[in-house]
Amino acid sequence: MVSIFECLCFSSMLIFISLLGIVINKKNIILVLLCIELLLLGVSTSFISFSYVRGDAMGQLFVFFILTISAVEASVGLAILVVIFR
């Protein structure tokens, strides 16, 4: 079984990698959007791990909202990509 410490270490590594990618790739908007997706994935992982430990489903509900935001962001990124290459 995975402990809460391991889940939080994994989510903090995802958040750190995404923040590092945002700082390094300021010129490429597509990579910045991918790094934001990775940031949202790290936050979702921490919400799910806290929800599991507390036995409360509220963190999992927040993850559904985060997934909705991620889908909207992906569609905006695709629209930007279409406009750039048009």
C-alpha positions as CSV (number, residue, x, y, z in Angstrom):
1,M,0.0,0.0,0.0
2,V,1.2,3.5,-0.8
3,S,1.6,5.9,2.1
4,I,0.5,9.5,2.2
5,F,4.1,10.6,2.3
6,E,4.8,8.8,-1.0
7,C,1.8,10.3,-2.6
8,L,2.6,13.8,-1.4
9,C,6.3,13.4,-2.6
10,F,5.0,12.4,-6.0
11,S,2.6,15.3,-6.2
12,S,5.2,17.8,-5.0
13,M,7.7,16.5,-7.6
14,L,5.1,17.0,-10.3
15,I,4.4,20.5,-9.1
16,F,8.1,21.3,-9.0
17,I,8.7,20.0,-12.5
18,S,5.8,21.9,-13.9
19,L,6.8,25.2,-12.2
20,L,10.4,24.7,-13.5
21,G,9.0,24.1,-17.0
22,I,6.9,27.2,-16.8
23,V,9.9,29.3,-15.7
24,I,12.2,27.8,-18.4
25,N,9.8,27.8,-21.3
26,K,8.3,31.3,-21.3
27,K,8.4,31.7,-25.1
28,N,6.6,28.5,-26.1
29,I,3.0,28.8,-25.2
30,I,2.2,25.1,-25.9
31,L,4.8,23.9,-23.5
32,V,3.6,26.3,-20.9
33,L,0.1,24.9,-21.3
34,L,1.4,21.4,-20.9
35,C,3.3,22.4,-17.8
36,I,0.1,23.9,-16.4
37,E,-1.6,20.6,-17.1
38,L,1.1,18.8,-15.2
39,L,0.6,21.3,-12.3
40,L,-3.1,20.5,-12.2
41,L,-2.2,16.8,-12.2
42,G,0.1,17.3,-9.2
43,V,-2.6,19.2,-7.3
44,S,-5.2,16.5,-8.2
45,T,-2.9,13.8,-6.9
46,S,-2.5,15.6,-3.6
47,F,-6.3,16.2,-3.3
48,I,-7.0,12.5,-3.9
49,S,-4.4,11.4,-1.4
50,F,-5.8,13.7,1.3
51,S,-9.3,12.6,0.5
52,Y,-8.3,9.0,0.9
53,V,-6.6,9.6,4.3
54,R,-9.5,11.6,5.7
55,G,-12.1,9.3,4.3
56,D,-13.9,12.3,2.8
57,A,-15.1,12.5,-0.8
58,M,-14.7,16.3,-1.1
59,G,-11.2,16.1,-2.5
60,Q,-12.3,13.7,-5.2
61,L,-15.1,16.2,-6.0
62,F,-12.5,18.9,-6.5
63,V,-10.6,16.6,-8.8
64,F,-13.6,16.5,-11.1
65,F,-13.6,20.3,-11.3
66,I,-9.9,20.3,-12.0
67,L,-10.4,17.8,-14.8
68,T,-13.0,20.1,-16.3
69,I,-10.6,23.0,-16.1
70,S,-7.9,20.8,-17.8
71,A,-10.3,19.9,-20.6
72,V,-11.1,23.6,-21.2
73,E,-7.4,24.5,-21.2
74,A,-6.6,21.7,-23.7
75,S,-9.3,23.0,-26.0
76,V,-7.9,26.6,-25.7
77,G,-4.4,25.2,-26.4
78,L,-5.7,23.4,-29.5
79,A,-7.4,26.6,-30.7
80,I,-4.1,28.5,-30.3
81,L,-2.3,25.8,-32.2
82,V,-4.8,26.0,-35.1
83,V,-4.5,29.8,-35.2
84,I,-0.7,29.7,-35.2
85,F,-0.5,27.2,-38.0
86,R,-3.2,28.6,-40.2
